[in-house]
């Protein structure tokens, strides 16, 4: 993959090249005069770039990064009572929580802010590196410093990680699942086609092709149920149940819902 940078950010580009190489991604560095809108319009292939704001994923005239700092205003408004995710995950009890479907990490950031100790799993080397950079930059923000200290980023396949917990008879309070590509029933196909995917999701879909059981998350639910007191699955409001398994309880909002699966005996 190509990584573009201006001359003033050569050292950062070289550092990212080394890190990604160690994670199995070959990176070719390209110095450019300026990373501006015109440059991104002219370079449509999926690539990376680095500037004073850190590492970015780029394609089709767009660029994105997890940008945890941009979530600060949301965190300031959030509370245990106001957030449905807080009730679903019992964040008032400061649970130990595994987020097995990292995405951009925004839900993990919110859950950590509201008291959870979060293990955030990501297997894709580029997305993991983007998350790692977002966590590093967050430590310069007074509010986020304490929050990100409660998030442990782990570069691992979620299936392998959950299986290791099973093998060692380890337990957590909550496993949180928000599959990247949730399946929808036939009645939702027209809505899905009409919906405008946000810029961040468009680029993630290019990075993470919509295929395979792992991406849909079905294989994660039965594993999670073996190690967690409760498994919480975030779904679009009208999506089918994960793994075709009806939940024990639901919290339903306007656009999404949280399906809960409880472990009755430990």
C-alpha positions as CSV (number, residue, x, y, z in Angstrom):
1,X,0.0,0.0,0.0
2,X,1.1,3.6,-0.7
3,X,1.7,6.1,2.1
4,X,1.9,9.8,1.1
5,X,3.5,12.5,3.2
6,X,5.0,16.0,2.9
7,X,8.7,16.4,3.6
8,X,8.1,17.8,7.1
9,X,6.5,14.4,8.1
10,X,9.1,12.0,6.8
11,X,10.1,10.7,10.2
12,X,6.4,9.9,11.1
13,X,5.9,8.2,7.7
14,X,9.0,6.1,8.2
15,X,7.8,5.1,11.7
16,X,4.4,4.0,10.4
17,X,6.1,2.1,7.6
18,X,8.2,0.2,10.1
19,X,5.2,-0.6,12.4
20,X,3.0,-1.8,9.5
21,X,5.8,-3.9,8.1
22,X,6.1,-5.6,11.4
23,X,2.4,-6.3,11.1
24,X,2.7,-7.8,7.7
25,X,1.8,-4.8,5.5
26,X,4.2,-3.6,2.9
27,X,4.2,0.2,2.6
28,X,5.8,2.3,-0.2
29,X,6.5,5.8,0.9
30,X,5.8,8.7,-1.5
31,X,6.8,12.3,-0.7
32,X,4.4,14.9,-2.1
33,X,4.5,18.7,-2.1
34,X,1.2,19.2,-0.4
35,X,-1.6,16.9,0.9
36,X,-4.6,19.0,-0.1
37,X,-8.1,18.4,-1.5
38,X,-6.8,18.5,-5.1
39,X,-4.2,15.8,-4.3
40,X,-6.9,13.5,-2.8
41,X,-9.2,14.0,-5.8
42,X,-6.4,12.9,-8.1
43,X,-5.4,9.9,-6.1
44,X,-8.4,7.7,-5.9
45,X,-6.9,4.4,-4.9
46,X,-7.0,3.2,-1.3
47,X,-3.9,4.5,0.4
48,X,-2.6,6.0,3.6
49,X,-1.3,9.5,4.4
50,X,0.3,11.2,7.3
51,X,0.3,14.8,8.4
52,X,0.3,16.9,11.6
53,X,-3.0,15.2,12.6
54,X,-1.5,11.7,12.3
55,X,-2.3,8.7,10.1
56,X,-5.3,8.7,7.7
57,X,-6.9,6.2,5.4
58,X,-7.7,7.7,1.9
59,X,-9.6,6.9,-1.3
60,X,-11.9,8.5,-3.8
61,X,-11.2,12.0,-2.7
62,X,-12.0,11.2,0.9
63,X,-9.9,10.6,4.0
64,X,-10.7,9.4,7.5
65,X,-9.2,8.4,10.8
66,X,-10.8,7.3,14.1
67,X,-10.3,10.8,15.6
68,X,-11.2,10.1,19.2
69,X,-10.6,13.8,20.0
70,X,-13.7,14.7,17.9
71,X,-15.8,12.6,20.3
72,X,-15.1,14.8,23.3
73,X,-18.3,16.8,22.9
74,X,-20.4,13.6,22.9
75,X,-18.6,12.3,26.0
76,X,-19.4,15.5,27.8
77,X,-23.1,15.1,27.1
78,X,-23.1,11.4,28.0
79,X,-24.3,9.9,31.3
80,X,-25.2,6.5,32.6
81,X,-28.9,7.5,32.5
82,X,-28.9,9.1,29.1
83,X,-27.1,6.4,27.1
84,X,-28.9,3.2,26.1
85,X,-25.6,1.4,25.7
86,X,-24.8,2.2,29.4
87,X,-28.0,0.4,30.5
88,X,-27.5,-2.5,28.2
89,X,-23.8,-3.1,29.4
90,X,-24.5,-2.2,33.0
91,X,-21.7,0.4,32.9
92,X,-22.7,1.7,36.3
93,X,-21.0,-1.4,37.7
94,X,-17.7,-0.5,36.0
95,X,-17.5,-3.9,34.2
96,X,-14.6,-5.6,32.6
97,X,-15.6,-5.6,29.0
98,X,-14.3,-7.0,25.7
99,X,-15.2,-5.1,22.6
100,X,-14.6,-7.8,20.0
101,X,-15.6,-5.7,16.9
102,X,-13.5,-2.6,17.2
103,X,-14.6,-0.5,14.2
104,X,-13.4,3.1,14.9
105,X,-13.5,2.5,18.6
106,X,-16.0,5.2,19.3
107,X,-18.4,2.9,21.3
108,X,-15.4,1.7,23.4
109,X,-14.4,5.3,24.1
110,X,-17.9,6.0,25.3
111,X,-18.1,2.9,27.4
112,X,-14.7,3.6,29.0
113,X,-15.7,7.2,29.7
114,X,-18.8,5.8,31.6
115,X,-16.7,3.5,33.7
116,X,-15.9,0.2,31.8
117,X,-12.4,-1.3,31.7
118,X,-12.3,-2.1,27.9
119,X,-10.2,-4.6,26.0
120,X,-10.6,-3.5,22.3
121,X,-9.8,-6.2,19.7
122,X,-8.8,-5.6,16.1
123,X,-7.2,-8.0,13.7
124,X,-6.7,-5.8,10.6
125,X,-3.2,-4.3,10.8
126,X,-4.1,-1.0,9.2
127,X,-7.2,-0.4,11.2
128,X,-5.4,-1.4,14.4
129,X,-2.6,1.1,13.6
130,X,-5.2,3.8,13.0
131,X,-6.7,3.0,16.4
132,X,-3.3,3.0,18.0
133,X,-2.6,6.4,16.6
134,X,-5.9,7.7,17.8
135,X,-5.2,6.5,21.3
136,X,-1.8,8.1,21.2
137,X,-3.1,11.5,20.2
138,X,-5.9,11.3,22.7
139,X,-3.4,11.4,25.5
140,X,-2.8,15.0,24.8
141,X,-6.4,15.9,25.7
142,X,-7.1,16.4,29.4
143,X,-10.5,14.7,29.4
144,X,-9.4,11.8,27.2
145,X,-6.2,10.9,29.0
146,X,-8.1,9.2,31.9
147,X,-10.5,7.6,29.5
148,X,-8.0,6.0,27.2
149,X,-6.1,4.6,30.2
150,X,-9.1,2.3,30.6
151,X,-8.8,1.0,27.0
152,X,-6.4,-1.8,26.2
153,X,-5.8,-2.2,22.5
154,X,-5.1,-5.7,21.4
155,X,-3.9,-6.7,18.0
156,X,-5.7,-10.1,17.7
157,X,-8.4,-12.0,15.8
158,X,-11.5,-11.9,18.0
159,X,-12.3,-15.6,17.4
160,X,-8.8,-16.6,18.6
161,X,-8.9,-14.3,21.5
162,X,-12.3,-15.5,22.8
163,X,-11.3,-19.1,22.3
164,X,-8.2,-18.5,24.5
165,X,-10.5,-17.2,27.3
166,X,-12.5,-20.4,27.0
167,X,-9.4,-22.6,27.0
168,X,-8.1,-20.9,30.2
169,X,-11.6,-20.8,31.9
170,X,-11.4,-17.0,32.1
171,X,-14.5,-14.8,32.4
172,X,-15.5,-11.2,31.8
173,X,-18.5,-9.2,32.7
174,X,-19.5,-8.2,29.2
175,X,-18.7,-9.0,25.6
176,X,-19.8,-6.2,23.2
177,X,-20.4,-7.0,19.5
178,X,-21.2,-4.5,16.8
179,X,-20.5,-6.3,13.5
180,X,-19.2,-4.2,10.7
181,X,-21.6,-5.6,8.1
182,X,-24.9,-6.5,9.9
183,X,-27.3,-8.6,7.8
184,X,-30.8,-7.3,7.3
185,X,-34.0,-9.0,6.4
186,X,-35.5,-8.8,2.9
187,X,-37.8,-5.9,3.9
188,X,-34.8,-3.8,4.7
189,X,-32.9,-4.3,1.4
190,X,-34.5,-1.3,-0.3
191,X,-33.7,0.9,2.7
192,X,-30.1,-0.3,2.7
193,X,-29.6,0.5,-0.9
194,X,-31.1,4.0,-0.6
195,X,-29.1,4.9,2.5
196,X,-26.1,7.2,2.0
197,X,-23.1,5.5,3.8
198,X,-21.1,8.0,5.8
199,X,-17.6,8.8,4.6
200,X,-15.9,6.9,7.4
201,X,-17.9,3.8,6.6
202,X,-17.3,4.1,2.9
203,X,-13.6,3.9,3.4
204,X,-13.8,1.1,6.0
205,X,-15.9,-0.9,3.5
206,X,-13.0,-0.5,1.0
207,X,-10.5,-1.6,3.6
208,X,-12.6,-4.5,5.0
209,X,-14.5,-6.2,2.2
210,X,-18.0,-7.3,3.0
211,X,-17.6,-11.0,3.0
212,X,-17.0,-13.9,5.3
213,X,-18.6,-15.2,8.5
214,X,-16.2,-13.2,10.6
215,X,-17.3,-9.9,9.2
216,X,-21.0,-10.7,9.9
217,X,-20.1,-11.6,13.5
218,X,-22.2,-14.8,13.7
219,X,-19.3,-16.9,14.8
220,X,-18.6,-14.6,17.7
221,X,-21.8,-14.9,19.6
222,X,-21.6,-18.5,20.8
223,X,-18.0,-18.0,21.8
224,X,-18.8,-14.8,23.7
225,X,-21.7,-16.5,25.6
226,X,-19.2,-19.0,27.1
227,X,-17.1,-16.3,28.8
228,X,-19.3,-13.4,29.6
229,X,-22.1,-12.8,32.1
230,X,-23.8,-10.8,29.4
231,X,-23.3,-10.4,25.7
232,X,-24.6,-7.2,24.1
233,X,-25.0,-7.0,20.4
234,X,-25.6,-3.7,18.7
235,X,-27.9,-4.0,15.6
236,X,-29.8,-1.7,13.2
237,X,-33.3,-1.6,14.6
238,X,-34.8,-3.9,11.9
239,X,-31.8,-6.2,11.4
240,X,-32.1,-10.0,11.8
241,X,-30.8,-11.5,15.0
242,X,-27.1,-12.3,15.1
243,X,-26.5,-16.0,14.5
244,X,-30.3,-16.3,14.1
245,X,-30.5,-16.4,17.9
246,X,-33.3,-14.5,19.7
247,X,-32.0,-12.4,22.6
248,X,-33.0,-12.7,26.2
249,X,-33.8,-8.9,26.4
250,X,-33.7,-5.9,24.1
251,X,-33.2,-2.1,24.4
252,X,-34.7,-0.5,21.3
253,X,-34.0,3.0,20.0
254,X,-35.1,4.9,16.9
255,X,-32.2,3.7,14.7
256,X,-30.6,0.8,16.5
257,X,-31.2,-1.7,19.2
258,X,-29.1,-3.6,21.8
259,X,-29.8,-7.4,22.0
260,X,-28.7,-9.0,25.3
261,X,-27.8,-12.6,26.0
262,X,-27.4,-13.5,29.6
263,X,-25.3,-16.2,31.1
264,X,-27.5,-17.8,33.8
265,X,-24.8,-19.9,35.6
266,X,-21.1,-19.3,35.9
